[in-house]
């Protein structure tokens, strides 16, 4: 009885270590779930990016903005993309559910180390929630 409990605890410990390693390459994170995070309908912040390749990761849901416009600007960086929310219906035979994802160009190459300003525009939907991460490859 003790051995299965130790194995289960070990699995949970390994899973938590694995997820923290995956988040080590996160250079930017925000969860936009409160209208007060926006100023004049947009969210903005500044952070540092090292030279290299990056990608966006989103955690959207059914209330997320239909279009999420994101700009990254720095001395040698000018990126803009209008990400479109797509829902996919999944039918299992006994139930139906949706998953959501943002479609658009989600990869960025930063040519040099630089300070970056990010502007996230939910295009009027400040009530919908979404998490936005930028991760380094």
N, C-alpha and C positions, 0 to 999 in steps of 0.2 A: 504494500500500500504506500509506503514511504517513497519508493523509487519512482512510481508514476508522478507523484506530486513534485519531486525534485526535477524530473524531466520537463514537466509543464512549466515550472518556474524558470528553468534554464531557457526554454524556448521563448518565453516572454522577455527575458533579459536580452537575449540575442536579437529579437525583433526590435526592441527599443534602441539598442546600440546601432543597428543597421539604419533605422530611420534618422537618428541624429547625424550619422555620417552623411546621409543624403542631403541633409539640410546645411551641411558645412559650406556648400558652395552657393548659398543664398546671399546675394549682395543687396537685395531690396525686398521688403515685404510690407504689404498693407492689407488690412481687411476693411473694406468700405461698407459699413453696415449702419452708419449713423449720418443723417443729413448734415449734422454740425461739423463733419470732417471736411465739407466742401466750402469753398469761399467763392462766391459769385458763380456757383454751379460747377466748379472744377476743383479737383484735389491737386496739390503740387507739393513737391519735396525735393531736396537735393541730397546727393550722396556721391561717393567716389567709386569709379570703375577702373580696374586695371586693364591694360591692353589684353585683348583676347576675344573669344567667342562666347556669346551669352544666348539665353532663350527665356521666353516667358512661360510661366506656369500659372494657370487660373483655377480657382475653385468657384465655379458659377452654380446657380440654381435657377429655378423657374421664375424667381422675382428679379434676377440680375438684369442690368440694362441690355436692351436688344442690340445696341451698338455701343461699344466701349472704345473711345478714341484715345490713343496713348501717344505722347510725344516725348522723346528724349533729346535733350539739347546740351551740347558742350562745345568747347573750342573747335574740335574737329569731329563733331558728331551731330547729325541732323536726321533723326528717325521719326517717322510718323506712320501710324497704322490705325485703321478703323476696323476693329475686331467685331465680327458679327456672331451673335449667339445662335447656336443651332441646337434644337432639341431632337432627340431620337427616342421614338417609342419602342419599348421592348415588351414583347408579348411572350409569356411563359406557358400559356395554356390555361392556367388558373388565375393569372393576374396580369396586369399591365402596369408599367412604370416608365418614367422618362429619365434620361440622362441629358446633361447639357455640356456643351463645349464651345469655346470661342474659336472661330476660324479667321485666319489672317496670317500674314508673315510674322512669325514669332521668333526669328533668329536675328541676332545683331552681332556685328563685328565692330569692336572698339579698336581704332588704330593706335592709340597711345593712352597712357594713364591720364585720366582727367576727371574733373568734377562735373557731374551731370545734374541737370534739372529734369525731373519727370513731371508731366502734366497729364492727369487722367480726367477725361471728360465723359461722364455717363450720358451725355446728350439729353439732359432733362430728367432722367430717372435717378434721383438722389435717394430714393426710398429703397431701391433694390440693392441686395447685398452681393458682394463679390470679393474674393481675395486675389491679389495680384502679387506674384513673385517674379524676380529676375534672378536667374541662376547662371553661374559660369560653367561652361562645358569643361 
